[in-house]
Amino acid sequence: MPQAHIAYDDRTLSEWIGAEEKDAYRANVALAEEMLQKGTGQGNDFTGWLDLPKRVSGDEITAVNDKAAELRDKSQLLICIGIGGSYLGARATIDFLSASFEDLRSPRVVFAGHQLNSDYLDDLRKLFDKNDVVVNVISKSGTTTEPGVIFRIVRQWMESRYGKQEAAARIVATTDPQKGALRKLATEESYATFSIPGDVGGRFSVLTPVGLFPIAYAGIDIAQLVAGAADAMSLCGGSDLETNLSARYAVNRNILFRRGKTIEMMASLQPQLHYVAEWWKQLYGESEGKNLTGIFPAAADYTTDLHSLGQWMQEGLRNVFETFVVLKNVATSWTVPEFDSDDDGLNYLKKQSLEYVNDNAYKGTLLAHLDGDVPASTLTLDTRSPETLGQLFYFYEKAVALSGYLLRVNPFNQPGVEAYKRNMFALLSKPGFEEQGAVLQQRLRGIGL
Ligand code: PA5
């Protein structure tokens, strides 16, 4: 068994989940595991992520690292353009493993195309003007509006600063191997490209070039990230609930959901986990929220949010369960200084580390929330390393696939995302949507918009 960098402690759930109740899930977990491994479940053409960590070859890692190094040599800034699964894995990894303040990062990766805001873009332009820039545009379908629109603007900036040829040498497109508008554009403009395997959906794509290229540009060891995920394949495999971490987490979530705990709060105790939680929210929200079912994934940063959402968690509607994510070791240790005057009464913490204080905040919150009827368990990460994060990514991916099958939904599609797109296209008068546009405009007039 490989070394585990993550641990899942669910002993604190015993008040809500009995051993017999878990036992009753064993057959369903075995079936869900078999459906995944044999490809007999819903969405089975999107299960390529299952053995992806072992499929990523040394040559692929080298190709990504080489391109990243080549572009790093001529730039200080990578503008990474994408949305949803084509954005969050890289952002989560870079934020988790890099310096807390962007000014301390070199080279820098900034993100665009995940929203539509001119003021944000104007600030991006200011950064663009101060740096040598390279661009990674990422879209599996190649037709997503937000990154498409932003890439048009950034491409124009690039071409007018560097000329068409050098701009093209500074742009990398990550997209479908054959089809889609971005593939066509990349071929016409001679952009370097990376391909996204057809059997890996957006939110499961962090270990494809979607995540790996920007992560490599940021100077993070992508081989270690992939190796961590490969190790997690055995930590999260098999149908034994005692040894399969993902299955245990998936079963607990499903039992709690059936008890009316319809919200899961991922409560992390470290600011560097903020975007890991955003990635998790996307993975779980898009995978489970369909057919009028699904656990709502919410996230909080503690202790920050104990001064906002903490009140609701302690005493609000009891339809929530909580999974703490705790980091065991940090690289540095700042301690509380002693002052003779002790005006603020904090000398009792003298020479104690911030981690000691934070750890007791976690333990105190865990006990308080358990007392407040919030079923809570804890995931512990040992260090802020690529291997640990690789294991965490795989743990969550495997768990949501099992959990989706236990909920009897297809965890690999996202049909609900199309509804807003259709309306937006109609309202924007996209060719082919004219009739629907007229109907929607009338409805909007009816509500005064
Ligand atoms: O998980 C998913 O499939 C989605 O969140 C997509 O990643 C997102 O919609 C972006 O799609 P695309 O990469 O096609 O632009």
Boltz pocket constraint, residues with backbone or C-beta under 6 A from the ligand:
constraints:
  - pocket:
      binder: B
      contacts: [[A, 83], [A, 84], [A, 85], [A, 86], [A, 138], [A, 139], [A, 140], [A, 141], [A, 142], [A, 143], [A, 144], [A, 147], [A, 201], [A, 202], [A, 203], [A, 204], [A, 286], [A, 414]]
      max_distance: 6.0
